[in-house]
């Protein structure tokens, strides 16, 4: 009896300290509401490419600096729970041979932090100085110096005081939390789920991307533009 | 965060002042007298919290006012970055408590 009590207490404690897991986004009412969608054996998938401008509004983390963001929704068939895993997704960029797997929130946040730390923030500020000196006798020219003096130039500095935006370890942790909480929830799902997945490739305008989702060994292909 | 036996958890107003390595939350709320809560702790009224400076991290922001629907949002703060939050509280469907 006592053992059961302590086990229950331990489990409750673990649940309290585990913190929130990925929640994703609210799925639309059907896969067809996404710009690209496909269906196989009653399981539907919807996907939409998030433009860099949209990503700027949706995320505090500068995720568009490193990655292509895709919003994905999985609609499992009735009475058949679906196992959702990031490993089942592959992105192909038209005109290239590479097939990319999504990056985890942890890896994406670490990459963003590294990028923020390495970015050089050089400031060039023009300066103009005006002064007045009383001068004195110049032994070379024989004249008297002094009067108004003007000087112009530039100051080159490496940014102001304080850390570069997004470059601290606390920033990395905050970015990881955001990307994870907004990411596509993984695991066995019985109801529709949606969220973002992050691919480590820049989102160049005008390139066609193909998202592949492997469901029970069969590929579902979604073209994104 | 401080704790009052009457009001519960709350923050000292100085807690949200600008500091090294902090990020800014620019809050605009309607009504301006709405109460602002950060992670469940009372932070003050919206009119006095136009610029909230916080350490990098994720926070639960809520804005409430009598007779209005509460506004709740998960916010993410990064050092040197500014986040704009517009909390327009719509009229509550339920009648306000007397």
Interface residues (C-beta under 8 A of the other chain):
Chain A: X59 X60 X61 X161 X162 X163 X164 X165 X166 X167 X168 X170 X171 X173 X174 X175 X177 X178 X181
Chain B: X20 X21 X55 X56 X57 X58 X74 X75 X76 X77 X78 X79 X80 X81 X83
